[in-house]
Amino acid sequence: LAGEEAVDGLIATLEGSPTRRLATAAVLALAEAGSAKALPTVVKASRRGSVPLEAGLAAVGALGDRRALTFVLEQLDNPDPRVRATVVKVAGKLLRPADRDGRAVDVVAPRVRDLTTPVVERIALVRLLGRTGSPRASALLLELAGHDDPALELAVVEALGTLRVEGPEVDAVLLAALDDEDVAL
């Protein structure tokens, strides 16, 4: 609640040797304060394990600074499904389709194509591809078009709509979705 006045003290706390509990509280307080200068310290504390990765990612998401996108995407292969879900959520906050940021496309593609990835996670990743705004994402989305799972197919259609790319293949997928009874638009 102290806002910017507390930021320097919180950063100094994280740069010292705080307990994990204190470090977590400091990271979350920095996120609440919304100070852009806190971002490097939050990322550093997350990388070195001073705070649980989920807390660090949540703080990065609250700060909303796109400079952290690389750090966030690095965590996508984490073995913990809760961390991966947090990564997708935070990356979705940091990506804006109008910015056409394709950094996530190459990172997300292998997980989306991996059939051992749970379908719920694949759906979230497909939606994230739409948030990139990158025309490069359309090729992957077109690969997934016509999938047997109606929820995944709907996510593909939504992502293509979010991308706002044009082309005959995209138009064909979107028009087919209008006629598909399984895809409730």
N, C-alpha and C positions, 0 to 999 in steps of 0.2 A: 504493500500500500504506500510505502514511502517513495516509490517511483525511482526516478533517475538518481536521487540522492543516495540510494542504497546500492546502486549498481557497482560502484568501485569497490565497496566493501565485500560484496558478494563475489566479484571477480577475484579479489585478493584471497578470499577464503578458498575458492576452487584451485587457485594456483599454489596454495600451500599443501598441507597433508591432512585434509579433513577426513573424518570418518565417512563411510559410504552413505550413511543416513544424512549427515550434515551436507555432504556434497549433493545429494539428491534434492534436498530442500533448497539449496542454493541455486541449483539449475532451474528448478521449477519457479523459484522466486524471480530469477532473471527473465524467464519466459513471461511471467506475469508483468514484469516491469516493461517489457517490450523494447529493450535497448538493443539497437543494432550492433553496438560495440561489444556486446556480450557473446555474439555468435562464435568467434574463434575459441573462446574459453569453453563454451558449452560443447563444441565439437571435440576439442582436445580432451576434456574430462570424459566424454563418451568413448572416445577411441582408446584411452588408457584404462578404461574399466573402473574409473572412480565412481561412476553412477551406472545404474542399470541402463542398458541400451534403450529399452522402451521409454524410460524417463528422458534420456537425452534426445531421442527422436521426437518425443512429444514437445519438448522445449523448442527444438529447432522448428517444428511445425507451427508452434505458437508465435515464434519470432517472424516467420513468414519470409525469410530472406532467401532468395533464389540462389545465392552463392553457396548454400549448403546442399544443393541438389546432388552434387557428386558424392558427398559423404553419405547422404541418405540412400542413394542407389547402390553404393558399395555394400549395404547391409541386406540387399535383396536375397542373397544366397544363404542367409543365416539359417541354421537348422531349426530354430524355434519358430513355429508357425505364427505365434503371437507377434514376434518381432517383424516377420515378413508382412503381416497384416498392417502393423503400424507403419512400416516403410511405405506401403501402397497408399495408405491414408495421408501420410505426410507429403509424399511426392505429389499426390493429387492436389494438395494445398499449394505447393510450390510451382506447379506447372499451370500455365495459362495458355489455352489454345491460340490466342492472338499472338503470342510470342514465338510460336513455331520453333520450339526447342526439342530437337531430336535426340538429345543425349540419352534419354530413357529407352529409346527404341531398341538399340543393340543389347542393352542390359535385360530388357523385358522379354525379348524374342525367344531366347532359349527356354525360359520357364513356361511361356505360353505354349510353345511347341511340345514340351515334355508332357507326355500323356500320363506320367505318374504324378504330375502336379494336380492337387485336388481341384475339381471343377469350380468350386467356389472361389478359389484363389485365381484360377485362370480367368474367370469372369471379371474379377477386380482388376487384374492386369490388363485385360482387353479394354476396359473402361479407361484405365490409365493411359493406354496408347492413344485414345481419343483426346485426352487432355494435353498431349504433347503438341498437338496442332501441326505436327510434322507430316509432310506429304509422304515421307519414307514409311510411315506407319501404315499407310493404306495398303501396301503390298502384302504385309503380314495379315492385316484384317481381311483382305480379299481371299487369302489362303484359307481362313477360318470360316468364311461365309458358307452357309448351307450345312453347318454342323448339325449333328443329330440332336444335340441337347438344345431345347428351345430357349433356355435361359442364356446359354452362351451365344446362340444365334442373335438373340435380342441385344446382348451386350455389343456384339459386332456391329449391328445396325446402329445402335446409339453412338458407338465410337466413330463410325463413318460419318454420322451426322454432325458430331462434334468437330471432327477434322475439317469439314467443309471443303473437301477436295472434290474436284470434278473429273468426270471421265465416264466413258461408256460402261466400264466394268462396275464402277461404283453405282452408277444409275441403275444398272440391271439388278444389283443386289438390293438396293433400296426399293425398287419397284416390286421385286419378287417378295420382299418382306410385307408389302401392303396386302398381297394376296394370300399370304401364309397364315392359316388359322392358328398355328402353334405359336406364332410370334405376335404377342398381344402388344401392339404399339400404343 
